[in-house]
């Protein structure tokens, strides 16, 4: 879990019975919320279904959570007694803008409340953790992305979706956010069976900006229409000297060459592959330098369309 790793805590009480990755979204507010902040909360996850051909939500899709019920007003660092534990802002079975509250639970070890929502139309799950004692706001979306080979398609897509989107059609919005935002965490990670896109910031408006960029990136990326992004992030041919043989280059290709030059990394990968044959763990989700050049644009686009959908997402 990114959330658990970032906070140094675990959420065993909120782990659903069903298997699969879960990512917590923490909302923190330590001052009265201005109207602009509340409206940003209302629209926070709207683009998760906006205009997506498989989401069933049009451009005027309703927001996911009401700002008035999402924000809880607490003082930073305040310690709560058992008699005054913060109360969750939702009730079991409550429906808000197409999302149904399936579980409400107080997380004793974190002194906060957690609410699990399910989107009625797509089945997407959203775990909202309202943490009054931490001003750092975190958000993440996780997709189940089991690979079928070692071409690194999940890894290449992780890089490629952050190379511009419908709403932010610039070459590398991720780089611009690194330079210009007040983020406390900004990254994306490919695991053997899932891909995670987490962000965090202590500044409320900056937090909303980061979330908006990331959601538009994962649901409406330029990479699905521009094969040049695969060449840049995945692999391409390059001529270094006249008369010499062509060489493979690419961001992910070069990254994985470095990974495969580490004996400990190679040992760990081969151990997993041999312990779990005939499963997604028997191939390298990051990509083998020998296999990455076999990745095609159609293959990458098909993988994206299969897995990058709200019904396969955990917010």
Phi, psi and omega in degrees: 000131173293317185299314182294322180293320183289327184266347182076016182233164175243160181236061183299328183288338182261359182291119179295163180292321182293145180280161177129163183291144175229141180229129183272148176241117183258127173253127179231138177217124186245012178209162177305134185280123175290163182301322181297322179292319180295320179293327177293324178296317180301322185264006191307309185253016183301321185286357175297334178239358188291114173070004181285129187299340182249003185271340180072021180236130180277185182295336180262025183302144181291152178293169186270314183230141176285133178299323183296329181262346180278322185279133172239137186258111180224161175273139181299133175079002182291138177263132183258137174278169181300328184282346183230043177294143178301139184264136179298149184270017180216160178243147180303129181087352179294142179245126177230114173052044176088003178246135180251133178282117183259339183202134175232129185211140173275129181263094188302318184291340179252356180056048179205180181244151178233141181230128178256123180246151173232133179284124186296328187272322185250344183083003179298146179250142179227122178254114182253121179246115181265103186251105184285344188264002184228121181279351178283124183259129182237151178213148175203152171234134182238138176242139172285119186224067179288122181279158178252348180209184182256029177284351179074027185300319179296321180292317180295320178295320178305318177288319190288324182295338180269020177251043177104148182216182182301314183277334182233074186278056176251167187296311184218079179300330179300316179295321179295323178293321178300322183278323192249351182263172178255035184296149171258346173202136180204112183192182172211145185224138175255122176254173181301335184228004183203162177231131187243141178231087182259148174221159176202150177198149175272345181266123189302307183293322176299320178301313179297322178298315180299315180297317181298316180295316183291319180293321177293327180294316185279339181255338181223055184280153175292334185299336180288346181239349186238106182292342180294335179291323174299318179297322181285311187271331182266278180203155173202166175276149178216139178260117180267323179218144179297134179086352179267162180292150176295149178236152177275137175222166180151152185299306181291320179302312180293322179299315183287334172299320177293319179297317182285353175273355179264114183301322180296319179295316180297318179298314180298319181293315181293327177298312180296318182298323182276332177286330185234063179291159177060028174226169175301340181280355178273357176238169184260110180294333178285335179106133174268135179305333178284335185257336183306319179296350177275353180285128179253164179295318179297322178295318179293317180295320179296321178295318179298313182293332181284323190246336184268077183215147181307327180292343179252014186249152171235121181259000000 
